[in-house]
Amino acid sequence: MRNEKLIHALGNCINHCNYCADACLDEENVKMMVKCIRTDRVCAEVCAALNQVLSTNYKDVQGLIDYCIKVCNACADECEKHDHQHCKDCAKACRECARACEQYAA
């Protein structure tokens, strides 16, 4: 299956974004984490949408892939601003997902 690698990367990104958003809520200064939490949630939703569409035979997915790359990179950029391990792990998963999207689209 051509999209197996991308589906795996999307699932990994979804899991890390959801975990990061939840872990951010436990941080001492939650106000400082608001943008991270919001970006995590949006990234998880966009990745989930692309994951669902890829599970069909629908071929016109380039726009959604491009948006997923944009959102994953924005999430990674935000998470990289924080020193928490969950943010670092999330940023890594987001970068890997963006790369998998780029490779799929190539």
Steps between C-alpha positions, in 0.01 A plus 500: 500500500652830385366700791594261782806704610299821500211345692748381765660848525156662527399266782824568684450874462139481619606306810786736585289814444219369721746397771683832481180704526392301804843520663510877441189530715700361792782752465547761772443797267208383286450851358844474340389173334171619346635543146674161522180330615292658223757418233527141626123457480475642148794292379345182640169579328658579162711184514193297595306643206779415255533155657129435442505625141807290417316189616266544202580484131443874462787642294465879529688541828782739409335805658447317827857367492635852445292631791614212720864586426432864592324414826756235602785747447312771694441257786865395501608866498279571802601188693869574439459821701449294817745291701253232612576150374144452375540811284834380364352159418199661336717729288697200379183308409362804318819546296499130410137524395567806283788313331280195443237725340764656274631157397149374428425803285829474306 
